[in-house]
Amino acid sequence: MSRRQSVVAALRRMPLASDPAVVAFLARPVNVALTVVALIMFSVAWPTLPITHRVLTVLLPVVAAFASLPIMLAWARPALGWAISVAAAVVIGIAFAPVDGWAWHVQVVHVIALLVLTTATFLRGPIRLTPVAWAVTCLVTLIGAPRTAAAGWIAGVTVLFVICVLLRVLIRSRRQLAEETELKDVAASRGAVLAERARIARDLHDVVAHRMSVVVVAAQTARYRVDGVTDTVDAEFQSIAGMAREALDEVRQMLGVLRVDDDAAPQAPTPGVADIDRLIEATRSAGVPIDYAVTGRDTPVPETVGVVAYRIVQEGLANAARHAPSAPVSVAVDVSPTAVSVTVRNGPGDVVTADPHPAGGHGIPGMEERAHAVGGSVEAAPDGRGGFRVAAVLPSRPPLAAITAGR
């Protein structure tokens, strides 16, 4: 253990060290160093005080303490330490006469402590107090210093005051410049993010929205372009067009959010638990056999939880249709005052082992991320009977910490 650590440990074992204010004071190394300096100055002031002033023996430690110990506050509370030192200098100069041959009203230790505390007050004290500190210090110096040296000490205190004020102005201007530079950097970064979002929106619009628009038009005009289209086939084409339009609307909503800032983003309607019925019917019309059951339909669900439940069902149906197109699918949604439970299960069927879309594979992680964002959980695994099961539990009142962490 180093010498400084030994001193800190010894100070913290003192009875007052259990006080929170004392603990906070000793937590800073600079305060500990100033405390050590003050104790050293106290050990010098006590035995030398009889050489400079006529003080009763019983009062020697008290006078020495007021002369030296205020320097402990030079960093933490400089204005308070300076006020104590000035008051002590006035009282000592009035109450105790100097020994013959000593021209100062206070001893050398007190002069050093007062000079250090005055400098600290100029640099760290309230800015409105610095002129008062300068004036009072000059007055105390004029009264307590020898007449031949008073003018020089006052000039020195004045120069010290001017230098400290200029340093404070310089530091403040540098700090303001750094803050303004940081604000400009943040604004530039924000502009770059918005520009990137706008670029992504344009690319998505070109790649996705335009092609889906073509799908909608092709499905709606199939009966006019292709001979022999029956009513059943035409209904199938119209169903495809309807699902494509819904997907196109969702893509456009997302693009709208990407194109503007977060604070100005339009509040586009988001799907919820009530929209799962429409999703089930659209998927059934595409030829997927679905057994659907919902309980607690009238129970209110927060919008953030409702959209997560909808997306999990949507992704579960998409995965079932992609990987096991001939398998029956069951969807169960249970809404209670405390949680929303979603289960999507597909039975064994003609499982497609090769994903025709190599860029896929993000469905289950996406469901997990959405669920975790509202404080819920998702389990996606084979059900042991040749099928696959996705089960999610979402709290009806998601914790704020989970929502913040999921953004």
Rosetta blueprint (number, residue, H / E / L):
1 M L
2 S L
3 R H
4 R H
5 Q H
6 S H
7 V H
8 V H
9 A H
10 A H
11 L H
12 R H
13 R L
14 M L
15 P H
16 L H
17 A H
18 S H
19 D L
20 P H
21 A H
22 V H
23 V H
24 A H
25 F H
26 L H
27 A L
28 R L
29 P H
30 V H
31 N H
32 V H
33 A H
34 L H
35 T H
36 V H
37 V H
38 A H
39 L H
40 I H
41 M H
42 F H
43 S H
44 V H
45 A H
46 W H
47 P H
48 T H
49 L H
50 P H
51 I H
52 T H
53 H E
54 R L
55 V L
56 L L
57 T H
58 V H
59 L H
60 L H
61 P H
62 V H
63 V H
64 A H
65 A H
66 F H
67 A H
68 S H
69 L H
70 P H
71 I H
72 M H
73 L H
74 A L
75 W L
76 A L
77 R L
78 P H
79 A H
80 L H
81 G H
82 W H
83 A H
84 I H
85 S H
86 V H
87 A H
88 A H
89 A H
90 V H
91 V H
92 I H
93 G H
94 I H
95 A H
96 F L
97 A L
98 P E
99 V L
100 D L
101 G L
102 W L
103 A L
104 W L
105 H L
106 V L
107 Q L
108 V H
109 V H
110 H H
111 V H
112 I H
113 A H
114 L H
115 L H
116 V H
117 L H
118 T H
119 T H
120 A H
121 T H
122 F H
123 L H
124 R H
125 G L
126 P L
127 I H
128 R H
129 L H
130 T H
131 P H
132 V H
133 A H
134 W H
135 A H
136 V H
137 T H
138 C H
139 L H
140 V H
141 T H
142 L H
143 I H
144 G H
145 A L
146 P L
147 R H
148 T H
149 A H
150 A H
151 A H
152 G H
153 W H
154 I H
155 A H
156 G H
157 V H
158 T H
159 V H
160 L H
161 F H
162 V H
163 I H
164 C H
165 V H
166 L H
167 L H
168 R H
169 V H
170 L H
171 I H
172 R H
173 S H
174 R H
175 R H
176 Q H
177 L H
178 A H
179 E H
180 E H
181 T H
182 E H
183 L H
184 K H
185 D H
186 V H
187 A H
188 A H
189 S H
190 R H
191 G H
192 A H
193 V H
194 L H
195 A H
196 E H
197 R H
198 A H
199 R H
200 I H
201 A H
202 R H
203 D H
204 L H
205 H H
206 D H
207 V H
208 V H
209 A H
210 H H
211 R H
212 M H
213 S H
214 V H
215 V H
216 V H
217 V H
218 A H
219 A H
220 Q H
221 T L
222 A H
223 R H
224 Y H
225 R H
226 V L
227 D L
228 G L
229 V L
230 T L
231 D H
232 T H
233 V H
234 D H
235 A H
236 E H
237 F H
238 Q H
239 S H
240 I H
241 A H
242 G H
243 M H
244 A H
245 R H
246 E H
247 A H
248 L H
249 D H
250 E H
251 V H
252 R H
253 Q H
254 M H
255 L H
256 G H
257 V H
258 L H
259 R H
260 V L
261 D L
262 D L
263 D L
264 A L
265 A L
266 P L
267 Q L
268 A L
269 P L
270 T L
271 P L
272 G L
273 V H
274 A H
275 D H
276 I H
277 D H
278 R H
279 L H
280 I H
281 E H
282 A H
283 T H
284 R H
285 S H
286 A L
287 G L
288 V L
289 P L
290 I E
291 D E
292 Y E
293 A E
294 V E
295 T E
296 G L
297 R L
298 D L
299 T L
300 P L
301 V L
302 P L
303 E H
304 T H
305 V H
306 G H
307 V H
308 V H
309 A H
310 Y H
311 R H
312 I H
313 V H
314 Q H
315 E H
316 G H
317 L H
318 A H
319 N H
320 A H
321 A H
322 R H
323 H H
324 A L
325 P L
326 S L
327 A L
328 P L
329 V E
330 S E
331 V E
332 A E
333 V E
334 D E
335 V E
336 S L
337 P L
338 T L
339 A E
340 V E
341 S E
342 V E
343 T E
344 V E
345 R E
346 N E
347 G L
348 P L
349 G L
350 D L
351 V L
352 V L
353 T L
354 A L
355 D L
356 P L
357 H L
358 P L
359 A L
360 G L
361 G L
362 H L
363 G H
364 I H
365 P H
366 G H
367 M H
368 E H
369 E H
370 R H
371 A H
372 H H
373 A H
374 V L
375 G L
376 G L
377 S E
378 V E
379 E E
380 A E
381 A E
382 P E
383 D L
384 G L
385 R L
386 G L
387 G L
388 F E
389 R E
390 V E
391 A E
392 A E
393 V E
394 L E
395 P E
396 S L
397 R L
398 P L
399 P L
400 L H
401 A H
402 A H
403 I H
404 T H
405 A H
406 G L
407 R L
